[in-house]
Amino acid sequence: MNSEPERTAGNYLNSARRWLTAGWAGEVAMADDLFSESLRENGVLVGIDGAKSRSLDRLKGFPDLVTSIEDMFAAGDRLAIRLVWRGTHSGPYAGVEPTGKTVEVGYIAIWRFSYGRVAEIWATQDQLSLPRPVGSMPGASHCSRPATAPPADAAGPAGRPDLQCRR
């Protein structure tokens, strides 16, 4: 006999929507009812406190943070999310002092629910859209495809002569 409470895709979608909007905006108390004590993110045990602190750390760095849920759907015990978060780097974040620059970061996650709570999250975000604007990638180059064919001696990255880069 399965003692897991009956949950529907609608329940999962509503829970995720609340967390990704209100929770990411600082209302982290809701994490107590949403996440499992043994929550794992990308295989690492973070628990409820880990989910709360990650949200609060992001908000310290980007106090005007807003999220835009682009896609979200659920099937069985899984939920998939694609969103974009935006904010101005007005506080310290990931060891980088505020730059005042605005960022837009893509985020994709899959949540697994167990007994009505999120037990696992597999997530990734566009790591290159964040460090360059906030200055945590010193010397980072910007590469693009030129409108015309590059000269034979173009300085594209190794194996990518079709790209032109500038620092």
Backbone as CSV, one residue per row, in Angstrom:
resi,resn,N_x,N_y,N_z,CA_x,CA_y,CA_z,C_x,C_y,C_z
1,MET,0.839,-1.188,0.000,0.000,0.000,0.000,0.880,1.246,0.000
2,ASN,0.594,2.174,-0.889,1.370,3.410,-1.010,0.778,4.454,-0.080
3,SER,1.581,4.946,0.862,1.082,5.928,1.821,1.367,7.358,1.380
4,GLU,1.876,7.535,0.159,2.153,8.878,-0.325,0.838,9.601,-0.588
5,PRO,0.726,10.866,-0.124,-0.504,11.602,-0.372,-0.715,11.810,-1.863
6,GLU,-1.967,11.819,-2.280,-2.262,12.020,-3.686,-1.939,13.467,-4.063
7,ARG,-1.117,13.620,-5.054,-0.763,14.937,-5.561,-1.074,14.965,-7.046
8,THR,-1.375,16.105,-7.537,-1.670,16.237,-8.953,-0.645,17.170,-9.591
9,ALA,-0.606,17.110,-10.903,0.274,18.017,-11.632,-0.054,19.459,-11.253
10,GLY,-1.330,19.753,-11.069,-1.746,21.101,-10.690,-1.155,21.533,-9.356
11,ASN,-1.131,20.621,-8.366,-0.515,20.930,-7.069,0.965,21.264,-7.239
12,TYR,1.664,20.436,-8.017,3.097,20.640,-8.222,3.358,21.971,-8.928
13,LEU,2.561,22.259,-9.955,2.728,23.502,-10.692,2.491,24.718,-9.799
14,ASN,1.451,24.672,-8.999,1.150,25.792,-8.095,2.248,25.981,-7.053
15,SER,2.734,24.877,-6.488,3.810,24.962,-5.491,5.066,25.580,-6.089
16,ALA,5.438,25.113,-7.267,6.644,25.634,-7.917,6.472,27.110,-8.271
17,ARG,5.319,27.460,-8.803,5.074,28.853,-9.180,5.200,29.770,-7.964
18,ARG,4.642,29.346,-6.820,4.736,30.149,-5.594,6.193,30.312,-5.157
19,TRP,6.963,29.206,-5.171,8.357,29.276,-4.732,9.189,30.156,-5.666
20,LEU,9.014,29.991,-6.954,9.850,30.696,-7.925,9.500,32.171,-8.054
21,THR,8.370,32.565,-7.543,8.020,33.984,-7.538,8.169,34.539,-6.119
22,ALA,7.344,34.101,-5.197,7.385,34.640,-3.828,8.606,34.147,-3.041
23,GLY,8.930,32.868,-3.143,10.081,32.324,-2.410,11.382,32.954,-2.859
24,TRP,11.555,33.091,-4.161,12.759,33.723,-4.684,12.779,35.219,-4.393
25,ALA,11.620,35.788,-4.016,11.544,37.211,-3.669,11.726,37.425,-2.169
26,GLY,12.034,36.352,-1.426,12.349,36.490,-0.011,11.383,35.834,0.952
27,GLU,10.254,35.361,0.477,9.290,34.703,1.357,9.683,33.234,1.531
28,VAL,10.810,33.009,2.206,11.393,31.667,2.267,10.734,30.744,3.288
29,ALA,9.873,31.264,4.146,9.207,30.402,5.137,8.404,29.297,4.465
30,MET,7.923,29.540,3.253,7.140,28.525,2.550,7.974,27.281,2.229
31,ALA,9.289,27.402,2.281,10.166,26.259,1.992,9.929,25.124,2.987
32,ASP,9.523,25.461,4.212,9.295,24.437,5.238,8.225,23.437,4.824
33,ASP,7.239,23.883,4.050,6.158,23.004,3.606,6.377,22.446,2.210
34,LEU,7.343,22.986,1.484,7.544,22.586,0.097,8.657,21.563,-0.090
35,PHE,9.761,21.741,0.633,10.934,20.897,0.417,11.101,19.843,1.499
36,SER,11.705,18.745,1.127,12.044,17.665,2.054,13.262,18.053,2.879
37,GLU,13.318,17.568,4.113,14.515,17.773,4.952,15.756,17.203,4.271
38,SER,15.553,16.183,3.441,16.680,15.539,2.764,16.787,15.985,1.302
39,LEU,16.349,17.218,1.010,16.415,17.766,-0.346,17.840,17.694,-0.884
40,ARG,17.962,17.186,-2.092,19.244,17.142,-2.790,19.136,18.010,-4.032
41,GLU,20.164,18.830,-4.236,20.226,19.639,-5.444,21.465,19.228,-6.212
42,ASN,21.242,18.757,-7.430,22.325,18.237,-8.279,23.157,17.203,-7.521
43,GLY,22.477,16.368,-6.738,23.119,15.278,-6.016,23.685,15.640,-4.661
44,VAL,23.671,16.910,-4.295,24.249,17.368,-3.029,23.133,17.610,-2.012
45,LEU,23.296,17.047,-0.831,22.316,17.249,0.237,22.345,18.707,0.682
46,VAL,21.216,19.424,0.499,21.139,20.827,0.913,20.039,21.051,1.946
47,GLY,19.036,20.180,1.957,17.939,20.316,2.905,17.148,21.592,2.692
48,ILE,16.194,21.801,3.568,15.340,22.990,3.496,16.167,24.257,3.670
49,ASP,17.094,24.246,4.615,17.909,25.436,4.862,18.754,25.814,3.648
50,GLY,19.199,24.829,2.894,19.966,25.110,1.688,19.130,25.832,0.644
51,ALA,17.875,25.394,0.481,16.983,26.068,-0.468,16.725,27.505,-0.029
52,LYS,16.520,27.700,1.266,16.278,29.052,1.788,17.498,29.940,1.588
53,SER,18.669,29.452,1.966,19.869,30.293,1.890,20.236,30.620,0.450
54,ARG,20.031,29.680,-0.470,20.331,29.955,-1.881,19.439,31.095,-2.386
55,SER,18.181,31.055,-2.006,17.254,32.107,-2.420,17.636,33.452,-1.810
56,LEU,17.955,33.458,-0.519,18.309,34.710,0.157,19.635,35.271,-0.331
57,ASP,20.608,34.400,-0.625,21.900,34.861,-1.156,21.721,35.538,-2.514
58,ARG,20.887,34.929,-3.361,20.631,35.505,-4.676,19.962,36.873,-4.521
59,LEU,19.035,36.964,-3.575,18.302,38.211,-3.351,19.189,39.308,-2.755
60,LYS,20.184,38.924,-1.941,21.137,39.921,-1.423,21.920,40.558,-2.566
61,GLY,22.313,39.761,-3.516,23.074,40.272,-4.646,22.227,41.031,-5.644
62,PHE,20.958,40.639,-5.757,20.051,41.219,-6.743,18.718,41.547,-6.060
63,PRO,18.667,42.605,-5.247,17.474,42.888,-4.451,16.224,43.196,-5.269
64,ASP,16.395,43.590,-6.534,15.226,43.863,-7.379,14.889,42.666,-8.271
65,LEU,15.369,41.482,-7.899,15.206,40.269,-8.692,13.737,39.987,-9.015
66,VAL,13.478,39.660,-10.269,12.164,39.200,-10.703,12.366,37.950,-11.549
67,THR,11.389,37.074,-11.504,11.456,35.859,-12.306,10.331,35.878,-13.326
68,SER,10.610,35.283,-14.454,9.627,35.124,-15.509,9.621,33.651,-15.887
69,ILE,8.555,32.959,-15.526,8.450,31.533,-15.847,8.058,31.417,-17.314
70,GLU,8.944,30.819,-18.090,8.735,30.692,-19.531,7.979,29.409,-19.878
71,ASP,8.328,28.313,-19.230,7.679,27.017,-19.443,7.667,26.265,-18.131
72,MET,6.591,25.519,-17.900,6.546,24.673,-16.709,5.495,23.595,-16.964
73,PHE,5.875,22.344,-16.699,4.921,21.257,-16.857,5.281,20.129,-15.913
74,ALA,4.293,19.304,-15.610,4.490,18.192,-14.669,3.975,16.907,-15.286
75,ALA,4.637,15.823,-14.929,4.215,14.482,-15.332,4.664,13.522,-14.244
76,GLY,3.741,12.732,-13.731,4.077,11.811,-12.657,4.578,12.571,-11.449
77,ASP,5.744,12.175,-10.938,6.307,12.849,-9.759,7.355,13.900,-10.134
78,ARG,7.417,14.297,-11.420,8.434,15.242,-11.903,7.781,16.533,-12.395
79,LEU,8.560,17.597,-12.272,8.131,18.896,-12.756,9.320,19.532,-13.463
80,ALA,9.092,20.097,-14.630,10.155,20.770,-15.392,9.853,22.260,-15.450
81,ILE,10.907,23.047,-15.305,10.784,24.500,-15.241,11.839,25.123,-16.148
82,ARG,11.423,26.137,-16.900,12.369,26.988,-17.618,11.971,28.414,-17.299
83,LEU,12.901,29.156,-16.726,12.597,30.539,-16.380,13.783,31.433,-16.666
84,VAL,13.528,32.713,-16.587,14.573,33.726,-16.687,14.448,34.583,-15.443
85,TRP,15.592,34.803,-14.759,15.565,35.770,-13.658,16.407,36.966,-14.038
86,ARG,15.935,38.135,-13.594,16.580,39.398,-13.936,16.776,40.207,-12.668
87,GLY,17.833,40.985,-12.644,18.049,41.856,-11.506,19.288,42.707,-11.690
88,THR,19.413,43.691,-10.810,20.567,44.580,-10.811,21.520,44.140,-9.715
89,HIS,22.777,43.955,-10.051,23.786,43.486,-9.102,24.104,44.623,-8.124
90,SER,23.275,44.728,-7.073,23.367,45.831,-6.105,23.943,45.411,-4.760
91,GLY,24.239,44.135,-4.601,24.815,43.634,-3.356,25.824,42.553,-3.669
92,PRO,26.599,42.127,-2.673,27.594,41.077,-2.937,26.922,39.772,-3.351
93,TYR,27.534,39.098,-4.307,26.991,37.827,-4.778,28.137,36.960,-5.270
94,ALA,28.199,35.743,-4.764,29.211,34.765,-5.174,30.620,35.340,-5.070
95,GLY,30.859,36.117,-4.017,32.180,36.664,-3.778,32.520,37.895,-4.596
96,VAL,31.540,38.425,-5.317,31.782,39.605,-6.153,31.027,40.790,-5.562
97,GLU,31.727,41.901,-5.384,31.102,43.114,-4.861,30.142,43.686,-5.904
98,PRO,29.167,44.487,-5.479,28.161,45.024,-6.404,28.784,45.801,-7.570
99,THR,28.205,45.618,-8.756,28.682,46.319,-9.947,27.654,47.306,-10.482
100,GLY,26.407,47.170,-10.047,25.342,48.020,-10.569,24.843,47.585,-11.938
101,LYS,25.357,46.484,-12.445,24.958,46.011,-13.771,23.720,45.126,-13.676
102,THR,22.920,45.179,-14.716,21.718,44.366,-14.805,22.059,43.053,-15.495
103,VAL,21.499,41.957,-14.985,21.719,40.645,-15.589,20.381,40.011,-15.946
104,GLU,20.462,39.084,-16.870,19.321,38.262,-17.252,19.871,36.844,-17.365
105,VAL,19.371,35.947,-16.536,19.943,34.609,-16.427,18.883,33.551,-16.714
106,GLY,19.170,32.665,-17.652,18.290,31.539,-17.939,18.511,30.434,-16.922
107,TYR,17.429,29.763,-16.526,17.475,28.719,-15.502,16.545,27.596,-15.937
108,ILE,17.019,26.375,-15.849,16.207,25.195,-16.165,16.363,24.204,-15.026
109,ALA,15.246,23.628,-14.582,15.302,22.668,-13.475,14.267,21.565,-13.654
110,ILE,14.581,20.434,-13.078,13.632,19.336,-12.944,13.529,19.026,-11.463
111,TRP,12.323,19.033,-10.954,12.071,18.708,-9.548,11.432,17.325,-9.472
112,ARG,11.822,16.540,-8.468,11.160,15.263,-8.190,10.485,15.376,-6.835
113,PHE,9.214,15.053,-6.812,8.432,15.091,-5.581,8.355,13.706,-4.962
114,SER,8.360,13.653,-3.649,8.157,12.420,-2.904,7.365,12.769,-1.653
115,TYR,6.278,12.065,-1.442,5.411,12.316,-0.292,4.984,13.785,-0.212
116,GLY,4.704,14.362,-1.374,4.180,15.711,-1.431,5.192,16.826,-1.300
117,ARG,6.470,16.485,-1.188,7.520,17.514,-1.052,8.588,17.317,-2.118
118,VAL,9.280,18.392,-2.421,10.376,18.304,-3.389,11.536,17.588,-2.714
119,ALA,11.934,16.461,-3.295,13.012,15.649,-2.730,14.326,15.855,-3.478
120,GLU,14.220,16.139,-4.785,15.421,16.323,-5.594,15.193,17.428,-6.605
121,ILE,16.256,18.188,-6.844,16.253,19.204,-7.886,17.513,19.010,-8.714
122,TRP,17.323,18.940,-10.018,18.446,18.966,-10.937,18.312,20.298,-11.664
123,ALA,19.280,21.170,-11.512,19.153,22.518,-12.067,20.435,22.971,-12.730
124,THR,20.253,23.830,-13.693,21.377,24.484,-14.342,20.931,25.884,-14.742
125,GLN,21.873,26.804,-14.707,21.561,28.139,-15.196,22.656,28.579,-16.147
126,ASP,22.329,29.557,-16.946,23.269,30.057,-17.943,24.435,30.731,-17.229
127,GLN,25.469,29.968,-16.949,26.603,30.450,-16.159,27.366,31.589,-16.835
128,LEU,27.322,31.666,-18.149,28.074,32.717,-18.833,27.315,34.034,-18.905
129,SER,25.991,34.017,-18.691,25.254,35.277,-18.720,25.400,36.034,-17.410
130,LEU,25.816,35.378,-16.355,25.950,36.026,-15.051,27.350,36.573,-14.782
131,PRO,28.418,35.790,-14.892,29.733,36.281,-14.471,30.252,37.476,-15.266
132,ARG,30.033,37.498,-16.558,30.590,38.576,-17.367,30.040,39.931,-16.932
133,PRO,28.704,40.114,-16.818,28.204,41.427,-16.404,28.608,41.824,-14.992
134,VAL,28.714,40.869,-14.070,29.049,41.244,-12.701,30.550,41.249,-12.451
135,GLY,31.329,40.927,-13.475,32.779,41.056,-13.365,33.480,39.910,-12.687
136,SER,32.834,38.754,-12.556,33.509,37.634,-11.902,34.280,36.775,-12.893
137,MET,34.316,37.191,-14.131,35.113,36.500,-15.146,36.087,37.497,-15.747
138,PRO,37.117,37.904,-14.989,38.056,38.877,-15.545,38.702,38.321,-16.794
139,GLY,38.828,39.181,-17.768,39.472,38.765,-19.008,38.589,37.930,-19.896
140,ALA,37.298,37.811,-19.519,36.403,37.015,-20.353,36.260,37.670,-21.710
141,SER,36.217,36.867,-22.713,36.082,37.422,-24.052,34.653,37.259,-24.523
142,HIS,34.299,38.060,-25.474,33.000,37.960,-26.104,33.249,37.489,-27.524
143,CYS,32.603,36.415,-27.917,32.797,35.863,-29.247,31.503,35.969,-30.030
144,SER,31.625,36.253,-31.313,30.447,36.312,-32.166,30.843,35.877,-33.567
145,ARG,29.835,35.566,-34.334,30.077,35.212,-35.724,30.114,36.499,-36.543
146,PRO,31.160,36.706,-37.301,31.220,37.910,-38.130,30.222,37.812,-39.281
147,ALA,29.797,38.976,-39.797,28.857,39.001,-40.909,29.503,38.472,-42.183
148,THR,30.806,38.644,-42.294,31.535,38.149,-43.458,32.543,37.118,-42.986
149,ALA,33.071,36.383,-43.901,34.054,35.354,-43.546,35.255,36.000,-42.862
150,PRO,35.773,35.397,-41.783,36.923,35.964,-41.083,38.183,35.813,-41.922
151,PRO,39.129,36.720,-41.715,40.410,36.558,-42.421,41.095,35.276,-41.961
152,ALA,41.998,34.785,-42.770,42.674,33.519,-42.470,43.377,33.541,-41.127
153,ASP,43.818,34.705,-40.670,44.540,34.778,-39.399,43.644,35.248,-38.245
154,ALA,42.315,35.110,-38.387,41.381,35.552,-37.332,41.688,34.830,-36.034
155,ALA,41.538,35.545,-34.925,41.889,34.994,-33.609,40.664,34.432,-32.911
156,GLY,40.022,33.462,-33.502,38.905,32.794,-32.838,39.440,31.787,-31.851
157,PRO,38.568,31.273,-30.951,39.034,30.276,-29.991,39.501,29.016,-30.714
158,ALA,40.339,28.256,-30.039,40.899,27.042,-30.634,39.786,26.183,-31.221
159,GLY,39.970,25.795,-32.453,38.999,24.931,-33.100,37.763,25.663,-33.596
160,ARG,37.676,26.981,-33.427,36.498,27.747,-33.854,36.916,28.990,-34.641
161,PRO,37.556,28.827,-35.787,37.977,29.992,-36.558,36.797,30.796,-37.082
162,ASP,35.564,30.250,-36.995,34.385,30.969,-37.465,33.943,32.052,-36.480
163,LEU,34.566,32.117,-35.308,34.213,33.101,-34.304,35.302,34.153,-34.176
164,GLN,34.886,35.398,-33.977,35.828,36.469,-33.695,35.602,36.875,-32.248
165,CYS,36.688,37.038,-31.510,36.576,37.328,-30.085,37.259,38.642,-29.755
166,ARG,36.719,39.317,-28.744,37.357,40.514,-28.214,37.315,40.417,-26.691
167,ARG,38.269,41.037,-26.072,38.322,41.051,-24.605,37.746,42.326,-24.105
